[in-house]
Structure formats: C-alpha cells, structure tokens
Amino acid sequence: MVNKVTLIGRLGQNPEVRSFNEKNQIAKFSLATNEAYKDKGGQWVENTEWHNIVLWGSLAERAEKQLKKGNLVYIEGKLSTSKWKDKNNDFQSRTEVRVTSFKLLSEESKSKTTDKNGKMPFVVTPSEQSSDDLPF
C-alpha cells in the first residue's frame, strides 16, 4: 500500500509554529495548488485547491526559517485524516498532508510573479503546451 502526496504550490500564510515538550515543534500552513481546464462553453477556468500542511520537528524549524506567505514550494508527504466530535456531538474531520520533505522553489510572493491576467506561471494549460513538449 502507498500513501504519498507530492504538491507544488504557494503558501497561503506564514507557517504557524508551536513548541511543546521543550524539544518538539509543529508548523502548520495552507498551500494553494491550481489547475486550469476548459468548461463546456470553451472558456478557461482556473480552480484553486487548498491543502492543510503539517510539519514536525526539524522540518518545522526549517519551515519557520525559510518559508513565507506566497512562496512557491515543493512538498512530499502523506495524507492523514483526524476525526473527532465537536461540542455539539457532531463528527468533524480534517485531512492534512504530513510533510516528509520540502524544497523552496521561489522566494517571490504571488503578487510579484503573476502575469498581466493574474495567473501564476507554474500553471500550464493544455493550450500552452505544444506536442513537442510531450515526452511521447
């Protein structure tokens, strides 16, 4: 069985870092990934998906030092879902990506790297890709 996630996206906010047990740290932030597709009317639609990201220990320390809102980052990890009952006794759940490694790809914020239409350059639409770019 395999539980592996690979994402490239932009931080929605600075990592929120907490320390506990005097030795351990946890960092959390949201990460936005985008995809573009044509709708039934032939218009391009860009969809943004938000992911809950969690880092522990030395990765949390590194994230606190290196990552800032708007950074483009490569993340590897695994999915983890927590379930609980809230104060109204209703079931709640939250799915997170528990990071095993990350790499900062760009220190520039989204506002500095969007094109004139507000699109991020790391989103490639099928119309922007030529057949020469395909590996087959």
SEZA-128562 format. One line per 2 residues: number of its first residue (from 1); their letters; for each residue x, y, z of N, C-alpha, C. Coordinates in steps of 0.02 Angstrom, whole numbers. Layout:
<sites>
NUM) a) X:Y:Z:X:Y:Z:X:Y:Z; ...
</sites>
This chain:
<sites>
1) mv) 42:-59:0:0:0:0:44:62:0; 19:115:-31:57:176:-38:15:236:-15
3) nk) 44:279:24:12:341:45:65:395:34; 65:425:-26:115:475:-43:82:533:-79
5) vt) 101:593:-60:75:654:-90:133:697:-113; 128:723:-174:177:770:-200:139:832:-223
7) li) 157:890:-198:124:953:-216:175:1006:-232; 156:1050:-280:192:1112:-291:139:1166:-287
9) gr) 150:1213:-241:100:1266:-232:129:1324:-193; 84:1371:-178:104:1432:-142:74:1434:-73
11) lg) 115:1457:-25:92:1462:44:37:1516:50; -17:1498:84:-72:1545:95:-58:1593:152
13) qn) -13:1574:197:7:1617:253:74:1593:279; 105:1634:320:168:1613:352:154:1551:395
15) pe) 203:1506:401:193:1448:444:179:1469:516; 129:1436:546:113:1447:617:149:1393:655
17) vr) 197:1413:697:241:1365:731:227:1367:806; 221:1306:835:212:1300:907:263:1250:933
19) sf) 286:1263:994:333:1218:1027:296:1183:1084; 316:1120:1096:289:1083:1153:342:1033:1177
21) ne) 336:1011:1237:384:965:1268:455:993:1267; 463:1058:1264:527:1093:1264:575:1073:1208
23) kn) 559:1021:1170:605:998:1118:573:992:1050; 508:987:1047:474:973:984:436:1034:958
25) qi) 432:1039:892:394:1093:860:348:1064:808; 294:1100:797:248:1084:743:234:1148:705
27) ak) 233:1143:639:218:1201:596:158:1183:553; 113:1231:543:54:1221:502:46:1281:455
29) fs) 23:1267:394:4:1320:347:-40:1290:293; -71:1333:255:-111:1311:198:-70:1320:135
31) la) -82:1277:86:-46:1279:22:-98:1278:-34; -90:1323:-81:-136:1327:-139:-104:1295:-200
33) tn) -142:1251:-232:-121:1223:-297:-175:1242:-347; -156:1249:-410:-203:1270:-462:-204:1220:-519
35) ea) -261:1218:-552:-267:1181:-615:-312:1222:-660; -302:1215:-724:-342:1251:-773:-372:1202:-822
37) yk) -434:1215:-842:-468:1172:-890:-520:1213:-927; -544:1186:-983:-596:1220:-1021:-664:1193:-998
39) dk) -712:1238:-987:-779:1217:-969:-818:1198:-1032; -881:1180:-1024:-922:1158:-1081:-929:1212:-1134
41) gg) -925:1275:-1113:-930:1331:-1159:-864:1350:-1193; -811:1312:-1178:-746:1325:-1208:-706:1379:-1173
43) qw) -729:1403:-1116:-693:1455:-1078:-645:1423:-1028; -586:1453:-1022:-538:1428:-974:-561:1444:-903
45) ve) -557:1395:-859:-575:1402:-789:-514:1381:-748; -497:1421:-700:-442:1404:-655:-471:1385:-588
47) nt) -452:1327:-563:-477:1302:-499:-419:1300:-449; -430:1329:-391:-380:1328:-338:-402:1280:-284
49) ew) -357:1236:-264:-370:1188:-211:-325:1206:-152; -353:1208:-91:-315:1224:-32:-301:1161:8
51) hn) -239:1153:31:-217:1094:67:-192:1115:136; -208:1075:187:-183:1086:255:-117:1050:262
53) iv) -64:1088:278:4:1061:280:29:1061:353; 61:1005:373:88:999:441:159:973:437
55) lw) 204:1004:474:274:983:478:292:975:552; 334:926:567:354:911:636:430:918:643
57) gs) 452:930:704:523:928:722:567:975:682; 622:947:655:670:988:619:640:1018:555
59) la) 592:984:524:559:1012:465:519:1075:484; 488:1073:543:450:1132:567:497:1190:580
61) er) 555:1176:610:605:1228:622:629:1259:557; 643:1215:508:666:1239:442:612:1280:407
63) ae) 550:1258:412:494:1294:380:488:1364:411; 494:1369:476:489:1433:510:542:1482:485
65) kq) 602:1457:472:657:1500:449:653:1516:375; 630:1469:333:635:1476:261:571:1496:225
67) lk) 513:1478:251:451:1487:213:411:1548:235; 383:1583:186:342:1641:198:281:1640:152
69) kg) 230:1676:170:170:1681:129:188:1699:57; 158:1662:9:170:1675:-61:226:1634:-92
71) nl) 270:1603:-51:325:1563:-78:298:1504:-118; 333:1489:-173:319:1429:-212:362:1373:-182
73) vy) 330:1318:-163:365:1264:-128:344:1196:-155; 393:1150:-157:382:1080:-174:378:1041:-109
75) ie) 325:1000:-103:313:963:-41:302:890:-57; 332:846:-16:317:775:-16:294:756:53
77) gk) 246:710:56:221:688:120:169:634:112; 127:627:164:74:577:163:10:609:190
79) ls) -47:581:170:-111:605:194:-126:575:262; -155:617:306:-176:594:372:-242:629:388
81) ts) -292:590:408:-357:618:425:-371:608:498; -390:663:532:-409:660:603:-485:667:607
83) kw) -515:629:652:-588:632:662:-602:643:736; -654:683:750:-673:698:819:-745:720:821
85) kd) -772:724:882:-838:751:893:-831:821:921; -869:869:894:-866:938:919:-910:946:980
87) kn) -916:1007:1004:-955:1020:1065:-1029:1005:1057; -1053:1003:995:-1123:984:981:-1131:910:969
89) nd) -1077:872:980:-1076:799:970:-1082:779:897; -1065:826:851:-1064:811:779:-994:788:760
91) fq) -990:740:714:-925:717:690:-893:769:645; -829:781:655:-790:826:613:-729:787:589
93) sr) -700:810:534:-638:779:510:-595:832:476; -531:818:473:-484:863:440:-429:819:409
95) te) -418:830:345:-365:794:309:-306:840:301; -247:815:318:-186:854:314:-133:816:275
97) vr) -86:854:249:-26:824:219:29:830:271; 52:773:295:107:772:343:172:767:303
99) vt) 210:820:305:268:829:262:327:785:285; 358:752:235:420:715:247:480:751:218
101) sf) 469:795:168:522:837:142:491:895:103; 529:950:98:506:1007:58:566:1044:29
103) kl) 553:1081:-25:604:1122:-56:574:1188:-77; 604:1243:-56:583:1309:-77:602:1319:-150
105) ls) 552:1333:-192:565:1343:-263:571:1416:-282; 536:1460:-245:538:1531:-261:524:1570:-197
107) ee) 563:1622:-186:552:1665:-129:506:1723:-145; 489:1731:-209:445:1786:-229:373:1771:-210
109) sk) 337:1823:-191:267:1814:-175:225:1810:-238; 165:1785:-232:120:1778:-289:110:1844:-325
111) sk) 103:1898:-287:90:1963:-318:147:1985:-363; 207:1962:-351:264:1980:-392:272:1934:-452
113) tt) 239:1877:-452:252:1828:-504:191:1812:-547; 136:1847:-538:79:1835:-581:87:1874:-646
115) dk) 56:1848:-700:59:1884:-763:6:1939:-764; -3:1971:-821:-50:2028:-826:-122:2007:-814
117) ng) -137:1942:-821:-205:1916:-808:-213:1889:-738; -161:1895:-697:-164:1871:-628:-151:1797:-620
119) km) -129:1763:-674:-116:1692:-670:-44:1679:-647; -36:1624:-611:31:1605:-588:66:1567:-643
121) pf) 131:1580:-654:166:1549:-709:177:1475:-703; 169:1446:-643:181:1374:-638:120:1334:-659
123) vv) 65:1366:-677:7:1331:-703:12:1329:-779; 16:1270:-807:21:1262:-879:-45:1234:-904
125) tp) -78:1271:-948:-140:1247:-977:-124:1207:-1039; -168:1160:-1058:-155:1119:-1117:-142:1161:-1180
127) se) -173:1219:-1187:-162:1260:-1246:-92:1290:-1248; -60:1296:-1189:7:1324:-1186:60:1271:-1199
129) qs) 40:1208:-1200:87:1153:-1208:85:1129:-1280; 141:1128:-1313:143:1104:-1382:156:1029:-1382
131) sd) 142:997:-1438:155:925:-1442:229:910:-1437; 272:959:-1452:345:949:-1446:366:942:-1373
133) dl) 324:968:-1326:340:965:-1256:323:897:-1224; 284:857:-1259:262:793:-1231:317:741:-1236
135) pf) 324:700:-1184:378:651:-1183:365:589:-1225; 309:585:-1260:292:526:-1301:270:544:-1370
</sites>
